[in-house]
Amino acid sequence: MTAPSPRHPAERPDTGALIRGRTRVGDWEITVLTDGFFFLDGGAMFGVIPRPLWLRRVPADDQNRILLGTNTVVLRNGQTTVVIETGIGDKLTPKQQQIYAAKALLPQAFAAAEIPLTSVDIVLNSHLHFDHSGWNTRRDDSGQLVATFPRARYFAQRGEVHDSRLQRERDGVSYMADNYEPLLASGQMTLLDGNAPIHPDIHVELFPGHTPQLQAIHIESRGQHACYISDLIPTSAHLDLTWGMAYDLDPLTVIEQRKRFYARAIPEDWLVLFTHDHHCPFARLAWNDRGRPVVRPTPDAADQAPQAG
């Protein structure tokens, strides 16, 4: 009998909850679902930041791995259902599965939230790395790749597809063609060229650095504003300007784009949606007394944390 895997030091009673949080922005109900947590090397996730510093914010296991989320945001206004990001999925190779210990729970999370996959109208990928687009597709009973959300129109940046096909030494491993090439072939995925409206309340805006075409997703309704900033700021532990990732293709651009983001998000009181923060899927930000961006300590009453499950 195989001994159970030891718990990661970041795990807590609510870590297994499939619904990571709920809140509202104007007319839109926001539900954060998860494909399950996974592990990455803490040094890679914090780049040039020394281990003793980042360990003050996030614990690591005996392999130096930190616990990360795969947050999928579902937006509903009673007429339209929008999905932002689709997790890692279930198409990893055995070697990748051993490395990341991915859970492939997103369909279960949709079921737990009572949101049918067939109800989704729009799917938005901030970029096409495998941990953001894994459930774009699935294999049917015959083994064919099909859209996980059969009625949806998918949107991604044209430059992301172009770069993925180059299979460069630096970032080729981050892309899995099975997550998007079938959708391109069927015409179900629309490619964007820069900033673009998606819906009267939703638009995308480029924030390059992690990849050259990384796009944030803005939701604006009734004077309120939320933004899914994706891997420009992957977790609430990455708020400092220089706390980037080794995975970022252009670290200096990341710093400048974070400045640009905070210049609007903090004074305008945006709700910031984090892509990889399993225990803090969204927050409002403030400047601390040292002039650094931090999570505002008092959440809105409408914001609900995950329940233990």
C-alpha positions in Angstrom: 0.0 0.0 0.0 1.3 3.4 -0.9 1.6 5.8 2.0 -0.5 9.0 1.7 1.3 12.1 0.5 2.2 14.4 3.4 0.1 17.6 3.6 1.7 20.7 2.3 2.4 23.3 5.1 0.1 25.7 3.3 -2.9 23.4 3.4 -5.7 24.3 5.8 -9.3 23.2 6.4 -10.7 25.1 3.4 -8.0 24.2 0.9 -10.2 21.4 -0.6 -13.2 23.7 -1.3 -14.1 23.7 -5.0 -15.7 27.1 -4.8 -13.0 29.6 -3.7 -15.1 32.7 -3.3 -18.1 34.7 -4.4 -18.7 38.4 -4.7 -20.5 40.9 -7.0 -19.5 43.8 -9.2 -22.5 45.8 -10.4 -24.8 43.5 -12.3 -22.3 40.6 -12.3 -22.2 37.8 -9.8 -18.6 36.6 -9.6 -17.9 33.0 -8.6 -14.3 31.7 -8.3 -13.9 28.0 -9.0 -10.8 25.9 -8.9 -9.2 23.1 -11.0 -7.4 22.2 -7.8 -4.2 23.4 -6.2 -0.8 22.4 -7.6 2.9 22.9 -6.7 5.7 24.9 -8.3 9.2 25.7 -7.1 9.2 28.7 -4.8 12.4 30.0 -6.3 10.9 30.0 -9.8 7.8 31.7 -8.6 9.7 34.6 -6.9 12.6 35.0 -9.3 15.5 37.0 -7.9 13.8 37.4 -4.4 15.9 35.5 -1.8 14.2 32.5 -0.3 14.3 33.8 3.3 12.2 36.8 2.2 9.5 35.0 0.2 9.3 32.3 2.9 7.9 35.1 5.2 4.8 35.2 3.0 4.3 31.7 1.7 5.4 28.4 3.2 7.3 25.8 1.1 7.5 22.0 1.5 10.6 19.9 1.8 11.1 20.1 -2.0 10.9 23.9 -2.0 7.5 23.9 -3.6 4.7 26.4 -2.8 1.0 25.7 -3.1 -0.7 27.6 -6.0 -4.3 27.8 -7.1 -5.9 27.5 -10.6 -8.6 30.1 -10.3 -11.4 30.1 -12.9 -13.7 33.1 -12.7 -17.3 32.7 -13.7 -19.2 35.9 -14.4 -23.1 35.8 -14.6 -25.5 38.7 -15.0 -28.7 36.6 -15.7 -28.3 36.8 -19.4 -24.6 36.0 -20.2 -22.2 33.5 -18.6 -18.5 34.3 -19.0 -15.6 32.1 -18.0 -12.1 33.5 -17.4 -9.3 30.8 -17.6 -9.8 27.1 -17.5 -7.1 25.7 -15.3 -4.6 22.9 -16.0 -7.0 20.3 -17.3 -6.5 16.5 -17.5 -4.2 16.2 -20.5 -0.8 16.4 -18.8 1.8 13.8 -19.6 2.7 11.3 -16.8 5.9 13.3 -16.2 4.1 16.6 -16.0 1.5 15.1 -13.6 4.3 13.9 -11.3 5.9 17.3 -11.3 2.8 19.4 -10.7 0.4 17.0 -8.9 -2.5 18.7 -10.7 -6.0 17.7 -9.6 -8.2 18.3 -12.7 -11.2 19.3 -10.6 -12.8 22.0 -12.7 -15.8 20.1 -14.0 -16.5 19.0 -10.4 -16.3 22.7 -9.4 -18.8 23.7 -12.0 -21.1 21.0 -10.8 -20.7 22.1 -7.2 -21.6 25.6 -8.2 -24.6 24.3 -10.2 -23.3 26.0 -13.4 -23.7 23.7 -16.4 -20.8 23.6 -18.9 -23.4 24.1 -21.6 -24.5 27.4 -20.2 -21.2 29.2 -20.9 -21.4 31.8 -23.6 -17.8 33.2 -23.6 -14.4 31.8 -22.5 -11.5 34.2 -22.1 -7.8 33.1 -21.9 -5.5 35.7 -20.5 -2.7 33.8 -22.3 -2.3 30.3 -23.5 0.1 28.7 -21.0 -1.0 25.2 -20.1 -2.1 26.1 -16.6 -4.5 28.8 -17.9 -6.1 26.9 -20.8 -6.1 23.2 -19.9 -9.9 22.7 -19.8 -10.5 24.7 -23.0 -10.8 21.2 -24.5 -11.3 17.6 -23.3 -11.3 14.2 -24.8 -14.7 12.7 -25.6 -15.6 9.0 -25.4 -13.9 8.3 -28.7 -10.7 10.1 -27.6 -11.3 13.1 -29.9 -10.5 16.6 -28.6 -13.6 18.7 -28.2 -14.6 22.0 -26.6 -15.3 21.6 -22.9 -17.8 24.5 -23.2 -19.6 23.5 -26.4 -21.7 26.6 -26.9 -19.0 29.2 -26.0 -17.0 31.5 -28.1 -13.4 31.4 -27.0 -11.1 34.5 -27.1 -7.3 34.7 -27.0 -4.6 37.0 -28.4 -3.3 36.2 -31.9 0.2 36.9 -30.7 -0.1 34.1 -28.1 -0.9 31.6 -30.8 2.0 32.8 -32.9 4.4 32.5 -30.1 3.2 29.1 -29.0 3.8 27.7 -32.5 7.5 28.9 -32.4 8.2 26.4 -29.6 11.1 28.5 -28.4 13.7 27.1 -26.0 12.7 29.7 -23.4 8.9 29.1 -23.2 7.9 26.4 -25.6 7.2 23.9 -22.7 4.6 26.3 -21.4 2.2 25.7 -24.4 0.2 22.7 -25.1 -1.4 22.8 -28.6 -4.2 20.4 -27.6 -5.6 23.2 -25.5 -6.3 25.6 -28.4 -5.5 24.2 -31.9 -8.7 22.2 -32.1 -10.7 25.3 -31.3 -8.9 27.3 -33.9 -9.5 24.6 -36.5 -13.2 24.5 -35.7 -13.6 28.3 -35.7 -14.7 28.3 -32.1 -11.7 30.5 -30.9 -11.5 34.1 -32.0 -8.1 35.7 -32.1 -7.7 39.3 -30.9 -5.1 41.9 -31.9 -4.6 43.9 -28.7 -7.1 45.7 -26.5 -10.7 44.8 -27.4 -14.3 44.9 -26.2 -15.9 41.5 -25.5 -19.2 42.5 -24.1 -20.7 46.0 -23.2 -19.4 45.5 -19.6 -16.2 43.5 -20.4 -13.0 44.3 -22.2 -9.5 43.1 -22.4 -6.3 45.1 -22.2 -2.7 44.1 -22.8 -0.3 44.1 -19.8 2.8 42.6 -21.3 5.8 41.3 -19.5 5.0 37.7 -18.4 4.3 37.1 -22.1 4.3 39.9 -24.8 0.5 39.5 -25.2 -0.8 38.8 -21.7 -4.3 40.3 -21.5 -6.1 41.4 -18.4 -9.9 41.2 -18.3 -11.9 44.2 -17.0 -15.4 44.0 -15.7 -17.2 47.3 -15.3 -20.8 47.7 -14.2 -22.8 50.3 -12.3 -19.7 52.3 -11.4 -17.8 49.3 -10.0 -14.7 47.7 -11.5 -13.0 44.3 -11.2 -9.9 43.2 -13.1 -8.4 39.7 -13.6 -4.8 40.7 -13.9 -3.5 37.1 -14.5 0.2 36.4 -14.3 1.3 40.1 -14.1 0.5 39.7 -10.4 -0.1 35.9 -9.9 -0.8 36.0 -6.1 -1.3 38.4 -3.3 2.3 37.6 -2.2 3.6 39.1 -5.5 2.3 42.7 -5.1 5.7 44.4 -4.6 6.9 45.9 -7.9 10.0 43.7 -8.1 8.6 40.4 -6.8 8.2 38.9 -10.2 8.6 35.3 -11.4 11.5 33.6 -13.1 8.8 32.6 -15.7 8.4 36.2 -16.8 9.9 36.8 -20.3 10.5 40.5 -19.7 11.0 41.3 -15.9 11.6 45.0 -16.5 8.4 45.4 -18.4 6.6 43.5 -15.6 7.7 46.3 -13.2 6.5 49.1 -15.5 3.2 47.4 -16.2 2.6 46.9 -12.5 3.1 50.6 -11.9 0.6 51.3 -14.7 -1.9 48.9 -13.1 -1.6 50.2 -9.6 -1.9 53.8 -10.8 -5.5 53.0 -11.7 -6.5 50.0 -9.6 -5.7 51.5 -6.2 -7.3 55.0 -6.4 -10.3 53.7 -8.4 -10.8 50.8 -5.8 -10.8 47.9 -8.3 -11.5 44.4 -7.1 -8.4 42.5 -8.2 -8.8 38.9 -9.1 -5.7 36.7 -8.6 -5.1 33.8 -10.9 -2.9 31.6 -8.7 -3.8 32.6 -5.1 -5.7 29.6 -3.8 -6.6 31.2 -0.4 -7.0 34.8 -1.5 -8.7 34.7 -4.9 -9.6 38.4 -4.9 -8.9 41.6 -2.9 -8.9 45.3 -3.0 -5.6 47.0 -2.7 -4.1 50.0 -0.8 -0.8 51.7 -0.3 0.8 51.0 3.0 2.8 53.5 5.1 5.9 52.6 3.2 4.3 53.3 -0.2 4.0 49.7 -1.2 0.9 48.0 -2.5 -0.8 45.6 -0.1 -4.2 43.9 0.3 -6.6 46.2 2.0 -7.3 44.6 5.4 -11.1 45.1 5.5 -13.0 43.1 2.8 -16.4 44.1 1.5 -19.3 42.4 3.3 -20.4 40.9 -0.1 -17.1 39.1 -0.6 -17.4 35.5 0.6 -14.4 33.3 1.4 -14.3 29.6 0.5 -16.1 27.1 2.7 -14.3 24.0 4.0 -15.2 20.9 2.0 
